Amino acid sequence: MTADLSTMPAAHRSPEAVSSLSPREVQVLAHIAAGYTHHQTSKRLNISQSSVETYLQRIRLKLDVPTRAHLIRAAVELGL
């Protein structure tokens, strides 16, 4: 079963969506969108992997995106 990316909610596309993210959430999202793993992101930002996962959960809630693929697409659309 493949995800239909065209059905992704539009809410994350607005500039307000980015402003709802904390600076650290933006950093984590940018690293994940750039292809870094959770472990690599944690090392580069000097935070625990658990923190990376927590930030990603919060980002998914704020941007209303269910999967990693949707999360990356949202990051690209937001210019991250």
C-alpha positions as CSV (number, residue, x, y, z in Angstrom):
1,M,0.0,0.0,0.0
2,T,1.5,3.3,-1.0
3,A,0.7,6.7,0.5
4,D,-1.1,9.2,-1.8
5,L,0.9,12.3,-1.2
6,S,-1.7,14.4,-3.0
7,T,-4.0,13.8,-0.1
8,M,-1.7,15.4,2.4
9,P,-3.4,18.2,4.4
10,A,-2.7,21.7,3.1
11,A,-2.4,23.2,6.6
12,H,1.4,22.6,6.7
13,R,1.9,24.6,3.5
14,S,1.2,28.0,5.0
15,P,3.9,30.3,6.5
16,E,2.0,30.1,9.8
17,A,2.9,26.4,9.9
18,V,6.6,27.2,10.1
19,S,6.0,29.9,12.6
20,S,4.2,27.4,14.8
21,L,7.4,25.3,15.1
22,S,10.1,26.1,17.6
23,P,13.6,26.9,16.4
24,R,14.8,23.5,17.5
25,E,11.9,21.8,15.7
26,V,12.9,23.6,12.5
27,Q,16.5,22.4,13.0
28,V,15.4,18.8,13.5
29,L,13.0,18.9,10.5
30,A,15.7,20.4,8.3
31,H,18.2,17.7,9.2
32,I,15.7,14.9,8.7
33,A,14.6,16.4,5.3
34,A,18.3,16.6,4.4
35,G,18.5,12.8,4.8
36,Y,20.1,12.6,8.2
37,T,19.1,9.7,10.5
38,H,17.8,10.2,14.0
39,H,21.2,9.2,15.3
40,Q,23.1,11.6,13.0
41,T,20.7,14.4,13.8
42,S,21.1,13.9,17.5
43,K,24.9,14.0,17.2
44,R,24.9,17.1,15.0
45,L,22.6,19.0,17.3
46,N,24.1,17.6,20.5
47,I,20.8,16.2,21.8
48,S,19.6,12.7,22.5
49,Q,17.9,10.4,20.0
50,S,14.9,10.4,22.3
51,S,14.8,14.2,22.0
52,V,14.9,14.0,18.2
53,E,12.0,11.5,18.2
54,T,10.0,13.8,20.6
55,Y,10.6,16.8,18.4
56,L,9.5,14.8,15.3
57,Q,6.3,13.7,17.1
58,R,5.5,17.4,17.9
59,I,6.3,18.5,14.4
60,R,4.0,15.8,13.0
61,L,1.2,17.0,15.2
62,K,1.7,20.7,14.4
63,L,1.9,20.1,10.7
64,D,-0.7,17.3,10.6
65,V,1.5,14.9,8.7
66,P,1.2,11.1,9.5
67,T,4.4,9.7,7.9
68,R,8.1,10.4,7.4
69,A,7.5,10.8,3.7
70,H,4.8,13.4,4.4
71,L,7.1,15.1,6.9
72,I,9.9,15.4,4.3
73,R,7.5,16.7,1.7
74,A,6.2,19.3,4.1
75,A,9.8,20.4,4.8
76,V,10.6,20.7,1.2
77,E,7.4,22.7,0.5
78,L,8.2,25.0,3.4
79,G,11.7,25.7,2.0
80,L,13.6,23.8,4.6
